[in-house]
């Protein structure tokens, strides 16, 4: 996958000469601004989506065709807020090692428990492995409560264990680039897409971890299962079954993109009984325990970390292409575009899809973007300085959205994700 390059400039040379203290200050200013952008966009998304208040959300059963309960779904938005058949895309994203750095989380937690209780790290890891119980489907599911209680027993220091568990910063492990890719997709395409988080594991533990973050703020629903993700997704597709003639009993699901890190899971998704309006994406990030393990699926789109946060950018690109009027709605076309920069540039320059506010026309011209008679380069847009002096992009210095300039250019959003 090509990494879109920014033009070299004298400003970049100046940045290289910054002292460590100056560089740290500049990075802090940039992160402060990015967080303000996130918060502004999330507030706008919340205003439009009218989410169900947390205390009123319930875990509804997901029922398979044979009558088995195979999962739970937590509605963030009411299903009737989505018009069946009126969406262009259903984006289904895994939580562990995609939206969340779970491998890193587990390692840090185990090391902290070993350090504070005096237990050997290998013993903590042994207890972790022994806390995985086989369920009715023969799948091993980690039980967090069992793990904590056993560490308390063997360490003989329950107060210290409780202190460590209470101090966990769950939000620290959310992949910021993936989060921004989903925020960008949700903000740009609004009602045209549905964003679901589909996670495998103990629903109570998974819900605890998700609730301690803000990832539900840009999702339509969160789906929990201890069984097959593919079967669970297949059961959820029943929501799109139509009863009106001549489409009686037809499932009119939108284009579906699944994003998962597991090679076994992407192979299983290949068995989904859907036509070509489905794309199976494997998110490949170095921190994940399954990184580098091969998958067998022949039509899997690999979103690899060829450059910092590039894998997350590819999620946004896939969303962007799947909602484009110019892209043929099948996975072979999506696969070719994502792996051919020339095709992707064509989608960029000719796109006639959704605009969030005013109709802003733009076109690619070498290393710059021309839009509404304002010309700015990637460099000018992203390294202007502090939030006080910045006047480009969709957000004003005071955190409000700029009317008529909503950041619809793809270069802007890709750079937002990469930061």
C-alpha positions as a printed Julia matrix, in Angstrom:
419×3 Matrix{Float64}:
   0.0     0.0    0.0
   1.4     3.36  -0.94
   2.01    5.87   1.8
   0.92    9.3    0.55
   4.01   11.52   0.81
   4.0    15.13   1.86
   6.17   17.6   -0.03
   9.6    18.36   1.37
  10.02   21.91   2.56
  12.36   24.16   4.46
   9.95   23.91   7.41
  10.76   20.21   7.76
  14.47   20.99   7.95
  13.78   23.48  10.71
  11.85   20.82  12.63
  14.84   18.48  12.51
  16.94   21.11  14.33
  14.55   21.42  17.28
  15.95   20.64  20.71
  14.44   17.62  22.5
  12.52   19.99  24.8
  11.14   21.98  21.87
  10.17   18.82  20.01
   8.38   17.51  23.1
   6.49   20.79  23.49
   5.49   20.77  19.82
   4.3    17.17  20.06
   2.24   18.02  23.15
   0.6    20.94  21.32
  -0.2    18.69  18.35
  -1.73   15.99  20.58
  -3.8    18.58  22.45
  -5.18   19.81  19.16
  -5.91   16.28  17.92
  -7.79   15.45  21.12
  -9.85   18.64  20.68
 -10.66   17.51  17.11
 -11.72   14.08  18.38
 -13.94   15.55  21.07
 -15.56   17.99  18.66
 -16.29   15.28  16.11
 -17.61   12.87  18.76
 -19.93   15.57  20.1
 -21.24   16.18  16.57
 -21.7    12.43  16.02
 -23.57   12.11  19.32
 -25.87   15.02  18.45
 -26.79   13.4   15.13
 -27.05    9.81  16.35
 -29.08   10.44  19.53
 -27.52    7.46  21.36
 -29.42    5.48  23.98
 -28.3     6.56  27.48
 -25.91    4.03  29.03
 -28.21    3.14  31.93
 -31.04    2.28  29.51
 -29.0    -0.05  27.32
 -29.65   -3.75  27.6
 -27.88   -6.84  26.29
 -30.3    -8.43  23.83
 -29.85  -12.07  22.82
 -28.58  -12.92  19.34
 -30.39  -16.05  18.14
 -29.03  -18.42  15.5
 -31.2   -20.05  12.83
 -31.46  -23.24  14.94
 -32.76  -21.31  17.95
 -29.52  -21.22  19.96
 -28.46  -18.05  21.7
 -25.01  -17.39  20.29
 -24.32  -13.89  21.52
 -25.5   -10.61  22.96
 -25.92   -7.22  21.32
 -25.82   -3.87  23.1
 -27.64   -1.2   21.09
 -25.98    2.2   21.2
 -28.54    3.53  18.74
 -32.09    2.26  18.3
 -32.41   -0.1   15.29
 -35.36    1.9   13.96
 -33.01    4.87  13.56
 -31.49    2.97  10.64
 -33.53    2.52   7.5
 -33.22   -1.08   6.3
 -31.88   -1.0    2.78
 -30.9     2.64   3.13
 -27.27    2.09   4.16
 -24.26    1.68   1.91
 -21.93   -0.05   4.34
 -21.87   -2.18   7.49
 -18.4    -1.97   9.06
 -17.81   -4.77  11.6
 -14.63   -4.26  13.64
 -12.94   -6.58  16.14
 -12.06   -5.17  19.57
  -9.07   -7.24  20.74
  -5.84   -6.4   18.87
  -7.65   -4.18  16.36
  -9.43   -1.39  18.2
  -7.62   -2.28  21.41
  -3.96   -3.28  22.03
  -4.98   -6.34  24.03
  -1.66   -8.19  23.74
   0.11   -5.15  25.19
  -2.6    -4.76  27.84
  -2.21   -8.35  29.03
   1.58   -8.11  29.12
   1.54   -4.88  31.16
  -1.06   -6.23  33.6
   0.87   -9.45  34.18
   4.13   -7.59  34.7
   2.5    -5.14  37.12
   0.96   -7.94  39.17
   4.27   -9.78  39.3
   6.16   -6.63  40.3
   3.76   -5.55  43.06
   2.99   -8.97  44.59
   6.46  -10.48  44.26
   5.15  -13.42  42.25
   7.3   -14.74  39.37
   5.96  -13.49  36.02
   5.75  -17.07  34.75
   3.37  -17.91  37.6
   1.05  -15.02  36.73
   1.06  -16.15  33.1
   0.35  -19.73  34.19
  -2.7   -18.55  36.16
  -3.83  -16.56  33.12
  -3.69  -19.67  30.91
  -5.49  -21.76  33.54
  -8.25  -19.13  33.75
  -9.42  -20.02  30.25
 -12.42  -22.33  30.47
 -13.84  -24.46  27.7
 -17.41  -23.47  26.84
 -20.21  -25.54  25.3
 -18.78  -25.06  21.81
 -15.34  -26.25  22.85
 -13.83  -22.76  22.68
 -11.53  -21.58  25.49
 -12.8   -18.35  27.06
 -10.75  -16.26  29.51
 -12.52  -15.64  32.83
 -11.17  -12.45  34.36
 -12.79  -12.95  37.79
 -11.28  -16.43  38.11
  -7.86  -15.02  37.14
  -7.99  -12.21  39.72
  -9.18  -14.49  42.54
  -6.47  -17.06  41.82
  -3.74  -14.39  41.78
  -5.06  -13.13  45.13
  -4.93  -16.65  46.58
  -1.45  -17.57  45.35
   0.11  -14.17  46.04
  -1.45  -14.04  49.54
  -1.74  -10.3   48.99
  -5.35   -9.58  47.93
  -5.22   -5.88  48.82
  -2.31   -5.26  46.45
  -4.05   -7.18  43.66
  -7.23   -5.14  44.15
  -5.17   -1.92  44.04
  -3.56   -2.95  40.74
  -6.89   -3.91  39.16
  -8.5    -0.61  40.2
  -5.58    1.37  38.76
  -5.91   -0.04  35.23
  -6.17    2.69  32.59
  -8.23    0.88  29.95
  -8.37    3.88  27.65
  -4.57    3.88  27.34
  -4.71    0.73  25.23
  -7.24    1.9   22.63
  -5.54    2.13  19.23
  -5.8     5.87  18.6
  -5.35    5.54  14.84
  -8.13    2.94  14.48
 -10.34    5.05  16.72
  -9.74    8.1   14.51
 -10.37    6.03  11.37
 -13.79    5.05  12.73
 -14.54    8.59  13.92
 -13.63    9.94  10.46
 -15.8     7.32   8.75
 -18.75    7.91  11.05
 -18.53   11.71  10.75
 -18.08   11.79   6.98
 -20.69    9.26   5.99
 -23.2     9.52   8.84
 -26.35    7.51   8.2
 -24.77    5.83   5.18
 -22.79    3.45   7.38
 -23.33    1.24  10.4
 -20.37    0.66  12.72
 -20.46   -2.48  14.89
 -17.84   -3.73  17.32
 -17.88   -7.55  17.34
 -15.83   -9.11  20.13
 -15.13  -12.68  21.26
 -14.85  -13.48  24.97
 -16.65  -13.39  28.3
 -19.36  -10.73  27.72
 -19.06   -9.37  31.27
 -15.3    -8.88  30.97
 -15.43   -7.52  27.42
 -18.21   -5.11  28.38
 -16.22   -3.96  31.43
 -13.22   -3.11  29.28
 -15.25   -1.4   26.55
 -17.28    0.62  29.05
 -14.03    1.97  30.54
 -13.22    3.57  27.17
 -15.11    5.9   24.82
 -15.24    3.54  21.82
 -19.01    3.13  22.07
 -19.41    6.85  21.26
 -18.95    6.23  17.52
 -20.56    2.76  17.29
 -24.11    1.74  16.46
 -23.89   -1.41  18.5
 -21.5    -3.74  20.32
 -21.87   -7.47  19.71
 -20.52  -10.01  22.22
 -20.06  -13.74  21.64
 -18.32  -16.73  23.17
 -18.97  -18.7   20.02
 -18.46  -18.19  16.31
 -18.2   -14.58  15.18
 -19.24  -15.65  11.7
 -22.43  -17.34  12.95
 -23.16  -14.35  15.18
 -22.77  -11.91  12.29
 -24.87  -14.18  10.1
 -27.65  -14.13  12.71
 -27.42  -10.32  12.95
 -27.94  -10.09   9.18
 -31.55  -11.17   9.81
 -32.21   -7.53  10.74
 -31.99   -6.77   7.04
 -34.54   -9.35   5.92
 -37.29   -7.75   3.82
 -40.93   -8.74   3.62
 -42.12   -6.36   0.94
 -42.81   -7.72  -2.56
 -40.99   -8.44  -4.8
 -38.18   -8.8   -2.19
 -40.12  -11.1    0.15
 -37.79  -13.04   2.49
 -34.7   -11.47   0.91
 -31.81  -10.26   3.11
 -30.96   -6.79   1.82
 -27.82   -6.17   3.86
 -25.51   -3.33   2.77
 -21.92   -3.88   1.66
 -20.18   -5.58   4.62
 -16.55   -5.08   5.63
 -15.2    -7.2    8.49
 -11.92   -6.2   10.17
 -10.1    -8.76  12.35
  -6.51   -9.6   13.31
  -6.9   -13.37  13.69
  -5.86  -15.54  10.71
  -8.29  -18.23  11.84
 -11.1   -15.69  12.06
 -10.59  -14.14   8.62
 -10.52  -17.66   7.18
 -13.83  -18.41   8.92
 -15.38  -15.18   7.62
 -14.72  -16.45   4.09
 -17.55  -18.93   4.74
 -20.16  -16.21   5.15
 -23.09  -16.95   2.8
 -22.94  -13.56   1.11
 -22.3   -12.5   -2.44
 -19.57  -10.24  -3.72
 -20.81   -7.35  -1.57
 -18.49   -8.43   1.23
 -14.85   -7.61   1.98
 -12.77   -9.57   4.49
  -9.97   -7.41   5.91
  -7.16   -8.64   8.14
  -5.69   -5.95  10.41
  -2.0    -6.73  10.79
  -0.23   -4.83  13.59
   3.16   -5.74  15.17
   1.89   -5.54  18.77
  -0.65   -8.35  18.27
   0.26  -11.89  19.31
  -0.97  -13.31  16.0
   1.08  -10.88  13.9
   2.92  -12.67  11.12
   0.89  -15.9   11.36
  -0.42  -16.89   7.91
  -4.05  -17.15   6.86
  -5.38  -19.42   4.12
  -8.11  -17.21   2.63
  -7.41  -16.18  -0.96
  -9.56  -13.02  -1.03
  -8.49  -11.54   2.3
  -7.46   -7.87   2.13
  -4.41   -7.46   4.35
  -4.16   -4.08   6.05
  -0.52   -4.08   7.11
   1.49   -1.59   9.17
   3.88   -0.76   6.31
   4.21    2.74   7.8
   3.09    4.18  11.18
  -0.7     3.86  11.49
  -1.03    2.84   7.82
  -3.14   -0.2    8.76
  -5.72    2.12  10.34
  -5.66    4.43   7.31
  -6.53    1.42   5.15
  -9.7     0.86   7.19
 -10.76    4.39   6.36
  -9.82    3.91   2.69
 -11.92    0.74   2.51
 -14.86    2.59   4.05
 -14.31    5.46   1.67
 -14.24    3.23  -1.4
 -17.22    1.1   -0.35
 -19.38    4.22  -0.02
 -18.14    5.74  -3.27
 -20.48    6.1   -6.21
 -17.59    5.36  -8.57
 -16.52    2.04  -7.05
 -18.2    -1.13  -8.27
 -19.74   -2.67  -5.19
 -17.85   -5.95  -5.03
 -14.83   -7.11  -3.09
 -12.66   -7.87  -6.12
 -12.92   -4.2   -7.13
 -12.26   -3.06  -3.56
  -9.24   -5.36  -3.32
  -7.76   -4.01  -6.57
  -8.27   -0.38  -5.6
  -6.68   -0.8   -2.18
  -3.63   -2.41  -3.75
  -3.32   -0.09  -6.72
  -2.52    3.57  -5.89
  -3.45    4.71  -9.4
  -6.97    3.31  -9.02
  -7.31    4.87  -5.59
  -6.22    8.29  -6.91
  -8.93    7.98  -9.54
 -11.55    7.47  -6.85
 -10.14   10.45  -4.96
 -10.24   12.87  -7.87
 -13.58   11.84  -9.34
 -15.62   10.99  -6.28
 -19.21   12.2   -6.37
 -20.38   10.8   -3.05
 -21.64   12.24   0.2
 -20.9    15.77   1.44
 -21.71   16.63   5.03
 -22.66   20.31   4.59
 -21.99   22.49   1.55
 -21.03   20.94  -1.78
 -17.26   21.43  -1.65
 -15.55   20.63  -4.93
 -11.91   19.72  -4.98
  -9.37   17.97  -7.14
  -5.92   16.46  -6.82
  -3.16   18.61  -8.3
   0.25   17.15  -7.69
   1.22   17.72  -4.08
  -1.56   20.08  -3.14
  -5.33   20.27  -2.86
  -7.43   22.96  -4.52
 -10.79   23.62  -2.87
 -13.07   26.66  -2.78
 -10.24   28.84  -4.14
  -8.01   28.03  -1.14
  -4.77   26.18  -1.82
  -2.9    24.43   0.96
  -0.28   21.72   1.12
  -0.16   18.74   3.47
   2.65   20.51   5.31
   0.73   23.74   5.79
  -2.35   21.86   6.92
  -0.74   19.7    9.59
   2.34   21.54  10.87
   1.06   25.09  11.02
   1.72   25.36  14.74
  -0.51   25.65  17.77
  -4.33   25.47  17.87
  -4.32   29.26  18.32
  -2.71   30.01  14.96
  -4.18   27.11  13.01
  -6.95   28.02  10.55
  -7.16   24.97   8.26
  -9.32   21.87   8.4
 -12.82   21.3    9.78
 -12.27   22.58  13.33
 -11.74   26.17  14.44
  -9.33   27.08  17.25
 -12.25   27.36  19.69
 -13.19   23.75  18.93
 -16.28   24.54  16.85
 -16.93   23.14  13.39
 -16.14   25.49  10.53
 -19.23   26.09   8.42
 -18.8    25.05   4.82
 -15.32   23.65   5.34
 -15.86   20.22   6.83
 -12.59   18.51   5.97
 -14.05   16.32   3.26
 -10.73   15.91   1.47
  -9.32   12.44   1.96
  -5.79   13.71   2.48
  -6.97   15.65   5.53
  -8.63   12.62   7.11
  -5.74   10.28   6.35
  -3.29   12.67   8.0
  -5.66   13.01  10.99
  -5.6     9.21  11.38
  -1.82    8.93  10.98
  -0.97   11.38  13.76
